[in-house]
Amino acid sequence: MDKYYSYTDFLKAVGQSKKVDEAEKLLNEIYLDLFLNRIQRMHREEQLMVLIDRALDEKDERAFHQYATELEILHQVASE
């Protein structure tokens, strides 16, 4: 899901390319990837909150634990 970008990879790309445009393109790709990942994570968090509320309303303990666990994992991954 997530791409891995390192600062050294970025410097290699900048050093290999004689044009600044290629480095800018790589940097834009990194920022776009980070932005899209954040939007996707926020959307999933919202979905999980709705599902958790529904599970509570329906007194579905199994579904509540499943969604709450997924939300907790999502928060842990985001904080790394």
Secondary structure, 3 states (H helix, E strand, C coil): CCCCCCHHHHHHHHHHCCCHHHHHHHHHHHHHHHHHHHHHHHHHHHHHHHHHHHHHHCCCHHHHHHHHHHHHHHHHHHHC
